[in-house]
Amino acid sequence: MTKTRIAVFVSGGGTNLQALLDAEAAGKLHSGRIVLVVSSQPGAYALTRAEKAGVPAVVCSRKELGSQAAFETALLKALDQHGAEMIVLAGFMSILSKDFTDRFPERILNVHPALIPSFCGKGYYGLKVHEAALARGVKVTGATVHFVNEIPDGGRILLQKPVMIEEGDTPEKLQRRVMEQAEWIILPQAAEMVAADIAERKEHAH
């Protein structure tokens, strides 16, 4: 079976990208191959991770390209050049338009550091999610992998994993625990599920 070609979109350190690269190296992500890393930030450490893994990487900065349309055109061009069939958003801070997401129905995944529908949607990203969970006093949080559509954090949920909140948690401590105990585990699992599904459908189409 031919592997599904995966593009990973990043904006920062790329810890979730690393989890995906590690899963691929370990054979856990075996139905897909990471063929491209796209960063929305020029200096992102994720670009170094891609280089170390020998994966081609490009920068598409909305700020530099000047508009959402130009930004998405650049993204589509890069995806096209590398034959990407599915996209994993791994700490990607730019919003994608309906135009863009409609081109990849149920082929774009995102990981969100909370149990959707809690602490999600517009304005909930990065540490803000964990600050909100602690401020609300919930006892359990976690991470969610979902398909991406035009509604922020609104697509169909694929996997969720709970993480307990502990006494003395700070947003930083909680962020780290959610990554280690949930995000880095379920993102590669969900990527494998979707990649396997796409590969199988391709097989049947031939």
C-alpha positions as CSV (number, residue, x, y, z in Angstrom):
1,M,0.0,0.0,0.0
2,T,1.4,3.4,-0.9
3,K,1.9,5.7,2.0
4,T,-0.1,8.8,2.5
5,R,1.9,12.0,2.0
6,I,1.7,14.2,5.0
7,A,2.5,17.9,5.4
8,V,3.0,19.3,8.9
9,F,2.2,22.9,9.6
10,V,4.1,24.6,12.5
11,S,4.6,28.0,14.0
12,G,7.0,27.4,16.9
13,G,9.2,24.9,18.7
14,G,7.8,21.9,16.9
15,T,7.5,19.5,19.8
16,N,4.4,17.9,18.2
17,L,6.2,17.7,14.9
18,Q,9.0,15.9,16.8
19,A,6.4,13.5,18.2
20,L,5.2,12.8,14.7
21,L,8.8,12.3,13.3
22,D,9.6,10.0,16.2
23,A,6.4,8.0,15.6
24,E,7.3,7.6,11.9
25,A,10.9,6.6,12.8
26,A,9.6,4.0,15.3
27,G,7.1,2.6,12.8
28,K,4.0,3.7,14.7
29,L,3.1,6.1,11.9
30,H,3.6,3.6,9.1
31,S,0.7,4.4,6.8
32,G,2.0,7.9,6.2
33,R,5.2,9.7,5.4
34,I,6.0,13.3,6.4
35,V,7.1,14.9,3.1
36,L,6.9,18.6,4.0
37,V,7.1,20.9,7.0
38,V,5.6,24.4,6.6
39,S,6.3,27.1,9.2
40,S,4.4,30.3,9.5
41,Q,7.4,31.8,11.3
42,P,10.8,32.3,9.7
43,G,12.9,31.5,12.8
44,A,10.8,28.6,14.2
45,Y,12.9,25.8,15.8
46,A,10.6,23.4,14.1
47,L,12.5,24.1,10.9
48,T,15.7,22.8,12.5
49,R,13.9,19.7,13.5
50,A,12.7,19.2,9.9
51,E,16.2,19.7,8.7
52,K,17.7,17.2,11.2
53,A,15.1,14.6,10.0
54,G,15.8,15.3,6.4
55,V,12.3,16.6,5.6
56,P,11.9,19.5,3.2
57,A,10.7,22.7,4.9
58,V,9.3,26.0,3.7
59,V,8.3,29.2,5.4
60,C,5.0,30.8,4.5
61,S,4.5,34.0,6.6
62,R,1.2,35.7,6.3
63,K,2.8,38.9,7.5
64,E,5.4,38.8,4.7
65,L,2.9,37.7,2.0
66,G,0.6,40.5,3.0
67,S,-2.8,38.9,2.8
68,Q,-4.7,35.7,3.6
69,A,-5.2,34.9,-0.1
70,A,-1.5,35.3,-0.9
71,F,-0.7,33.2,2.2
72,E,-3.0,30.4,1.3
73,T,-1.9,30.5,-2.4
74,A,1.7,29.9,-1.1
75,L,0.6,27.1,1.1
76,L,-1.3,25.4,-1.7
77,K,1.7,25.7,-4.0
78,A,4.0,24.1,-1.5
79,L,1.5,21.3,-0.8
80,D,1.2,20.7,-4.5
81,Q,4.9,20.7,-5.1
82,H,5.4,17.9,-2.5
83,G,2.2,16.0,-3.4
84,A,0.8,16.3,0.1
85,E,-2.5,14.5,0.6
86,M,-3.2,15.4,4.3
87,I,-2.2,18.1,6.7
88,V,-1.4,18.0,10.4
89,L,-1.5,21.3,12.2
90,A,1.0,21.0,15.0
91,G,1.0,24.2,17.0
92,F,0.1,26.2,13.8
93,M,-1.0,29.7,14.9
94,S,-2.5,30.9,11.6
95,I,-6.2,30.5,10.9
96,L,-7.1,28.9,7.6
97,S,-10.1,30.1,5.5
98,K,-13.1,28.1,4.5
99,D,-11.8,28.2,1.0
100,F,-8.7,26.4,2.1
101,T,-10.2,23.9,4.5
102,D,-12.9,22.9,1.9
103,R,-10.2,21.7,-0.4
104,F,-9.1,19.1,2.2
105,P,-12.3,17.7,3.7
106,E,-11.4,15.5,6.7
107,R,-7.8,15.6,5.6
108,I,-6.6,18.3,8.0
109,L,-6.0,17.4,11.6
110,N,-5.3,19.7,14.6
111,V,-4.3,19.0,18.1
112,H,-5.9,21.3,20.8
113,P,-4.6,21.3,24.4
114,A,-7.9,20.8,26.1
115,L,-10.9,18.5,26.0
116,I,-13.2,20.1,23.4
117,P,-15.8,21.6,23.9
118,S,-14.0,23.1,27.0
119,F,-11.6,26.0,26.5
120,C,-11.6,26.0,22.8
121,G,-12.6,28.3,19.9
122,K,-11.5,31.8,19.1
123,G,-8.7,33.2,21.4
124,Y,-7.9,29.9,23.1
125,Y,-4.4,28.9,22.1
126,G,-1.1,28.1,23.7
127,L,-0.8,28.9,27.4
128,K,-4.1,30.8,27.4
129,V,-5.9,27.4,27.3
130,H,-4.1,26.2,30.4
131,E,-4.6,29.5,32.2
132,A,-8.3,29.3,31.5
133,A,-8.5,25.7,32.8
134,L,-6.8,26.5,36.0
135,A,-8.8,29.7,36.5
136,R,-12.0,27.7,36.1
137,G,-10.8,25.1,38.6
138,V,-11.5,22.0,36.5
139,K,-9.9,18.8,37.9
140,V,-9.4,17.1,34.5
141,T,-8.1,18.6,31.3
142,G,-6.4,16.9,28.4
143,A,-6.0,17.2,24.6
144,T,-8.2,16.6,21.6
145,V,-7.3,15.8,18.0
146,H,-10.0,16.9,15.6
147,F,-10.6,17.5,11.9
148,V,-10.3,21.1,10.8
149,N,-13.1,23.0,9.1
150,E,-13.9,26.7,8.9
151,I,-15.0,26.9,12.6
152,P,-12.0,27.2,15.0
153,D,-11.8,23.9,16.9
154,G,-15.1,22.9,15.3
155,G,-14.4,19.8,13.2
156,R,-15.2,16.2,14.0
157,I,-13.3,14.8,17.0
158,L,-11.0,11.9,16.4
159,L,-9.3,11.2,19.7
160,Q,-9.2,12.7,23.2
161,K,-7.0,11.9,26.2
162,P,-7.6,13.2,29.7
163,V,-4.9,14.6,32.0
164,M,-5.4,15.2,35.7
165,I,-4.8,18.7,37.1
166,E,-2.5,18.6,40.1
167,E,-2.0,20.7,43.2
168,G,0.3,23.6,42.6
169,D,0.0,23.5,38.8
170,T,1.0,26.6,36.9
171,P,0.0,27.1,33.3
172,E,3.5,26.2,32.2
173,K,3.6,23.0,34.3
174,L,0.2,22.0,33.0
175,Q,1.1,22.7,29.4
176,R,4.1,20.4,29.7
177,R,2.1,17.6,31.3
178,V,-0.7,17.9,28.7
179,M,1.9,17.6,25.9
180,E,3.7,14.6,27.5
181,Q,0.7,12.7,28.6
182,A,-1.7,13.5,25.8
183,E,-0.7,15.6,22.8
184,W,2.4,13.6,21.9
185,I,0.5,10.4,22.2
186,I,-2.8,11.0,20.4
187,L,-1.5,13.2,17.6
188,P,0.6,10.5,16.0
189,Q,-2.2,7.9,16.7
190,A,-4.7,10.1,14.9
191,A,-2.3,10.9,12.1
192,E,-1.9,7.1,11.6
193,M,-5.7,6.5,11.6
194,V,-6.3,9.2,8.9
195,A,-3.2,8.3,6.8
196,A,-4.3,4.6,6.8
197,D,-7.8,5.6,5.8
198,I,-6.6,7.8,2.9
199,A,-4.2,5.1,1.7
200,E,-6.9,2.5,1.8
201,R,-9.3,4.6,-0.2
202,K,-6.6,5.3,-2.8
203,E,-6.0,1.5,-3.1
204,H,-9.7,0.9,-3.7
205,A,-10.0,3.7,-6.2
206,H,-7.4,2.1,-8.5
